[in-house]
Amino acid sequence: MALRTALSFLLSNNKRCAVAGLGRLGHRVMEQRLVHRSAPRWSAHLLTVEEIFDRRSLQNHLEKLEREYEESVQATNSSVSGGGGGGGEEEQVRVTRTRHVLMAPLVQSIRELRTTAEDMKEAESLLQDNDPDMRELAALDIQDGLQQIQFLRQKIMKLLVPDEEEDLSDLVLEVTAGVGGQEAMLFTAEVFDMYQGFAEHQGWSFDILEYMPNEIGGLRRGCAGISGPCSYKKMKFEAGVHRVQRVPKTEKQGRIHTSTITVAVLPQPTEILLTIHPKDLRIETTRASGAGGQHVNTTDSAVRIVHLPTGTVSECQQERSQLKNREKAMKVLRARLYSKRLEEVTNIRYTARKVQIGTKGRSEKIRTYNFPQDRITDHRLGLTVHSTRNFLLGEELLEEMHSALQAFSNQETLLELLGENKM
């Protein structure tokens, strides 16, 4: 069956980031796609919403949240009637009120879910009524109740697993050729184009910051700034090593070669999240070099920026204007510095998790594109889809792969919250 069908219950968990027109096929005809799971590198599987809510640990957690909410309501009411106290007590009251406000939507949904379930039980008892009209009304109520329960469960899971702070960021994408020489560079160009197509499919902007082609049409390294709703949230699982297996155009004996490329997805910080002091920078200008262009080797338009405390370097010669190159180089530098800061925090978290969707690190092999077998396998989920041509368009197939990865990541976070390290 199609991956979209297999994951239909997951997509609603990401409604806020869903793209209108996900199901449009456009001018081309989608090929039939076969989907199967191989053994993932850890013993894990994707649970249904029903399986998660059947867990006693989740029910206990929801009951605990309700108790905490009631306590915060009582504390807030007491502070209002008592008039508050000194500075320390006032701060505690402010914290309690804030928690009360933040928990309200979740607790309201929990209680609504319980009420809906009770109403359904009452409707089920009416299915045995002697009046056929009453039985028909009861059946309709049960159907509506099932839909409402599914909706509320999805809503509760979404509220239990909020977005990470960087999920709301734009991003800087870096795609670099790895092992495999010319073939790796050719595939780097194809993957870079795939992400540009994906950005267009999502309605995001795609600003090329760096593009270093080789003489046969491949790409040594490409860098782009991507901006749009949920762009980092959707793209973050692309980070890592992508492996391609196919017969190169230059191969005369038909042998299959294996090449790799590296993808980095760096959240773009705001001025508030990351401050860079001018005294910490060394900015150099040189003449642009590369393939053609009137500005190449004629003006000092290329810019190289070094962050002295960390040794992080960013370069740009994409534009004719030195000012524009400086702006783009700073954008990449900020993303790299922010990413390093996040890695220091997240490495501790990921190391402690026995089951993980992946560290989103550059050295992690995440996906294989096997052209002879016309399949793409994501090693984190053990999930395989067929039709490399359609996948590299950067449209529905890549969108659906991201939905599966996001759903599994949300499940991991939730089970970790419940104190369950194994599924």
C-alpha positions in Angstrom: 0.0 0.0 0.0 1.1 3.6 -0.4 3.1 5.1 2.4 0.5 7.9 2.8 -2.1 5.3 3.7 0.2 3.5 6.1 0.9 6.8 7.9 -2.4 8.5 7.7 -2.9 8.5 11.4 0.5 10.3 11.8 -0.1 13.2 9.6 -2.7 14.8 11.8 0.0 15.2 14.5 1.7 17.6 12.2 -1.3 19.5 10.9 0.2 22.9 11.8 3.1 22.2 9.5 1.2 20.3 6.8 1.3 21.6 3.3 -1.9 22.3 1.5 -2.0 20.3 -1.7 0.1 17.4 -0.3 -2.0 15.0 -2.4 -1.7 16.9 -5.7 0.1 14.9 -8.3 0.7 17.9 -10.6 1.4 17.4 -14.3 3.1 14.1 -13.8 1.7 10.6 -13.1 3.0 9.1 -9.9 4.3 5.6 -10.3 2.9 2.8 -8.0 5.1 2.7 -4.9 5.8 -0.4 -2.8 6.7 0.1 0.8 8.2 -2.3 3.3 10.2 -2.3 6.5 13.5 -4.0 6.9 15.0 -4.6 10.4 15.9 -1.2 11.9 19.3 -0.9 13.6 17.5 -1.0 17.0 14.5 -3.0 18.1 11.8 -0.5 17.8 8.5 0.0 16.0 6.0 2.7 15.4 3.1 2.5 17.8 -0.5 3.5 16.9 -2.2 6.2 18.9 -4.5 3.5 20.3 -1.5 1.4 21.5 0.1 4.5 23.2 -3.2 5.4 25.0 -3.6 1.8 26.2 -0.4 2.1 28.1 -0.9 2.4 31.9 2.1 4.7 32.1 0.4 7.3 29.9 -2.9 7.1 31.9 -0.9 7.6 35.1 0.9 10.6 33.6 -2.4 12.2 32.5 -3.9 11.7 35.9 -0.8 13.2 37.5 -1.0 16.3 35.2 -4.7 16.8 36.2 -3.7 16.7 39.9 -0.9 19.2 39.3 -3.4 21.4 37.4 -5.9 21.4 40.3 -3.1 22.2 42.8 -2.1 25.2 40.6 -5.7 26.4 40.4 -6.1 26.2 44.2 -2.7 28.0 44.7 -3.7 30.8 42.3 -7.1 31.3 44.0 -5.5 31.4 47.4 -3.0 34.0 46.3 -5.8 36.2 44.9 -7.9 36.0 48.1 -4.8 36.4 50.3 -3.4 39.4 48.5 0.1 37.9 48.0 3.2 38.4 50.1 6.8 39.5 49.7 9.0 39.5 46.6 9.9 35.8 46.8 6.2 34.8 47.3 5.1 37.0 44.4 7.5 35.3 42.1 6.2 31.9 43.1 2.7 33.0 42.5 3.7 34.3 39.0 5.3 30.9 38.2 2.2 29.0 39.4 -0.1 31.2 37.3 2.0 30.7 34.3 1.9 26.9 34.7 -1.8 27.1 35.2 -2.3 28.9 31.9 0.1 26.6 30.0 -1.6 23.4 31.3 -5.2 24.5 30.7 -5.5 23.4 27.1 -4.0 20.0 27.8 -6.2 19.3 30.9 -9.3 20.5 29.1 -8.6 18.0 26.3 -8.0 15.2 28.8 -11.3 15.9 30.4 -13.1 16.3 27.1 -11.7 12.9 26.0 -13.0 11.3 29.2 -16.5 12.8 28.8 -16.6 11.7 25.1 -15.7 8.1 26.1 -18.4 8.0 28.7 -21.0 9.4 26.2 -20.0 6.6 23.8 -20.6 3.9 26.4 -24.1 5.3 27.0 -24.7 5.3 23.2 -23.5 1.7 22.9 -26.1 0.7 25.5 -28.8 2.2 23.2 -27.9 -0.1 20.4 -30.0 -2.8 22.1 -33.1 -0.5 22.2 -36.3 -1.7 20.7 -36.8 1.5 18.8 -35.0 1.3 15.4 -34.8 5.1 15.2 -33.1 5.2 18.6 -30.6 2.5 17.5 -29.8 4.5 14.3 -29.2 7.7 16.4 -27.0 5.7 18.7 -24.9 4.4 15.8 -24.4 7.9 14.5 -23.4 9.1 17.9 -20.8 6.3 18.2 -19.4 7.1 14.8 -19.0 10.8 15.7 -17.6 9.8 19.1 -14.9 7.6 17.6 -13.8 10.5 15.4 -13.8 12.9 18.3 -11.7 10.5 20.4 -9.2 10.1 17.7 -8.9 13.9 17.3 -8.6 14.5 21.0 -5.9 11.8 21.4 -3.9 13.4 18.6 -4.3 16.8 20.2 -3.2 15.5 23.6 -0.1 13.9 22.1 0.7 17.1 20.3 0.4 19.1 23.6 2.5 16.5 25.5 5.3 16.7 22.9 5.7 20.4 22.1 8.0 21.7 19.4 11.7 22.2 20.3 12.8 25.8 20.3 14.9 25.5 17.1 12.0 23.8 15.3 10.6 27.3 14.6 13.8 28.4 13.0 14.8 28.9 9.4 17.9 26.9 8.4 21.2 26.8 6.5 21.6 23.6 4.3 25.1 22.3 3.5 25.5 19.4 1.0 29.1 18.2 0.5 30.5 15.4 -1.8 32.2 12.6 0.2 33.7 9.3 -0.9 33.4 8.5 -4.5 35.1 11.2 -6.6 33.2 12.4 -9.6 30.2 10.2 -9.0 29.9 11.6 -5.4 29.9 15.1 -6.9 27.2 14.2 -9.5 25.0 12.8 -6.7 25.6 15.9 -4.6 24.2 18.0 -7.4 21.1 15.8 -7.6 20.5 15.9 -3.9 21.0 19.7 -3.8 18.4 20.0 -6.6 16.1 17.6 -4.6 16.1 19.9 -1.6 15.5 22.9 -3.9 12.5 21.1 -5.3 11.3 20.2 -1.8 11.6 23.9 -0.7 9.5 24.9 -3.8 7.0 22.1 -3.0 6.6 23.5 0.6 6.4 27.1 -0.5 9.7 28.1 1.2 12.4 30.4 -0.1 15.7 28.8 -1.2 18.6 31.2 -1.3 21.9 29.7 -2.7 24.7 30.9 -0.5 27.5 28.8 -2.0 27.7 26.7 -5.1 31.0 25.0 -6.1 30.5 22.9 -9.3 33.0 20.8 -11.0 33.8 20.6 -14.7 31.4 17.7 -15.5 28.3 19.1 -14.0 28.7 17.7 -10.5 28.8 19.7 -7.2 31.7 19.7 -4.8 29.7 21.7 -2.2 26.5 23.5 -2.1 25.0 25.7 0.6 21.6 27.4 0.8 19.5 29.4 3.2 15.9 28.0 3.5 13.1 30.1 5.1 9.5 29.2 5.6 7.0 27.8 8.1 8.4 24.7 9.9 11.4 24.5 7.5 13.9 23.4 10.1 11.4 21.0 11.7 10.8 19.2 8.4 14.4 19.3 7.3 16.3 18.4 10.4 16.2 14.6 9.9 18.0 15.0 6.6 21.3 15.6 8.4 23.9 12.8 8.0 25.6 10.7 5.4 23.6 9.7 2.3 24.9 6.7 0.4 24.2 6.1 -3.3 24.7 2.8 -5.1 24.6 2.8 -9.0 26.5 2.3 -12.2 28.3 5.6 -13.0 28.0 7.1 -16.5 31.8 6.7 -16.9 31.7 3.0 -15.9 32.3 0.9 -19.0 32.0 -2.6 -17.4 28.7 -2.0 -15.7 30.0 -2.3 -12.1 28.0 -0.8 -9.3 29.9 1.9 -7.3 29.1 3.2 -3.8 29.5 6.9 -3.1 28.6 9.1 -0.2 27.6 12.7 0.4 27.2 14.6 3.7 24.2 16.8 4.5 24.2 19.3 7.4 21.1 21.1 8.5 21.8 24.1 10.7 19.1 26.1 12.5 19.3 29.8 11.7 19.4 31.7 15.1 17.9 35.1 15.7 19.9 38.0 17.1 18.5 37.2 20.6 19.6 33.6 20.5 23.1 34.2 19.4 25.3 37.3 19.7 28.6 37.6 17.8 30.9 40.4 18.8 32.7 42.2 15.9 36.0 42.0 17.8 35.8 38.2 17.6 35.8 38.3 13.8 38.5 38.5 11.2 37.1 39.5 7.8 39.2 39.0 4.6 38.4 39.9 1.1 39.9 38.3 -2.0 39.2 38.0 -5.7 36.6 35.5 -6.6 37.7 32.4 -8.3 36.0 29.6 -10.1 34.2 28.8 -13.3 33.6 31.9 -15.5 31.7 35.1 -14.7 32.6 38.7 -15.3 33.3 39.3 -11.6 35.8 36.4 -11.3 39.4 37.5 -10.7 38.5 41.2 -11.4 37.2 42.5 -8.1 37.7 41.8 -4.4 34.2 40.4 -4.0 34.9 37.1 -2.3 34.6 37.3 1.5 36.1 35.0 4.2 35.1 35.4 7.8 36.9 33.7 10.7 35.4 33.5 14.2 38.6 33.8 16.3 37.4 32.2 19.6 36.3 29.0 17.9 38.2 29.0 14.6 35.0 28.6 12.7 35.3 29.8 9.1 32.7 30.9 6.5 33.3 31.9 2.9 31.1 33.3 0.1 31.8 34.4 -3.4 28.4 33.7 -4.9 27.5 37.3 -5.5 29.2 40.1 -7.4 28.7 42.5 -4.5 31.2 42.2 -1.7 28.5 43.4 0.7 26.0 40.7 -0.3 28.8 38.1 0.0 29.6 39.3 3.5 25.9 39.1 4.5 25.7 35.5 3.2 28.9 34.5 4.8 27.7 35.9 8.2 24.5 34.0 7.8 26.4 30.7 7.4 28.8 31.6 10.2 25.9 32.3 12.6 24.2 29.0 11.8 27.5 27.0 12.3 28.2 28.6 15.7 24.6 28.1 16.8 24.7 24.5 15.7 27.8 23.9 17.7 26.2 25.3 20.8 23.1 23.1 20.3 25.3 20.0 19.7 26.9 20.5 23.2 23.4 20.3 24.7 21.8 17.6 22.6 24.7 15.2 22.6 24.1 14.6 26.3 20.4 13.9 25.7 20.9 11.6 22.7 23.7 9.6 24.4 21.3 8.8 27.3 18.6 7.5 25.0 18.7 3.8 24.2 16.2 4.2 21.3 16.7 7.2 19.1 15.7 8.6 15.7 19.3 9.6 15.2 21.6 12.3 16.4 21.2 14.3 13.2 25.0 14.3 13.1 27.1 14.6 10.0 28.9 11.3 10.5 25.7 9.2 10.8 24.7 7.1 7.8 21.0 7.7 7.5 19.8 6.7 4.0 20.8 4.6 1.0 19.7 5.3 -2.6 20.0 2.1 -4.6 19.4 2.8 -8.3 19.7 -0.8 -9.7 16.9 -1.9 -7.3 15.0 1.4 -7.6 14.7 1.8 -3.8 15.5 4.3 -1.1 16.0 2.9 2.5 16.1 5.0 5.6 18.2 3.1 8.1 16.8 4.8 11.2 13.3 3.4 10.6 14.2 0.4 8.4 11.7 1.9 6.0 12.1 1.4 2.2 10.3 3.2 -0.6 10.6 2.6 -4.3 11.0 5.0 -7.2 14.3 6.9 -6.9 13.2 9.2 -9.8 10.2 10.4 -7.9 11.9 10.6 -4.6 14.6 12.9 -6.0 12.0 15.3 -7.2 11.7 16.4 -3.6 7.9 16.2 -3.4 5.4 13.7 -2.0 7.7 10.8 -1.3 10.2 12.9 0.6 7.3 14.6 2.5 6.0 11.3 3.6 9.4 10.0 4.7 9.7 13.2 6.9 6.2 12.5 8.4 7.3 9.0 9.4 10.5 10.3 11.0 8.8 13.1 12.8 6.1 10.7 14.1 8.7 8.3 15.4 10.7 11.2 17.0 7.5 12.4 18.8 6.9 8.8 20.0 10.4 8.5 21.4 10.1 11.8 23.2 6.7 10.9 24.7 7.9 7.4 25.9 11.0 9.1 27.3 8.7 11.5 29.2 6.8 8.5 30.5 10.0 6.8 31.7 9.9 4.1 29.1 13.2 3.4 27.4 12.0 0.3 25.5 9.0 -0.2 23.3 
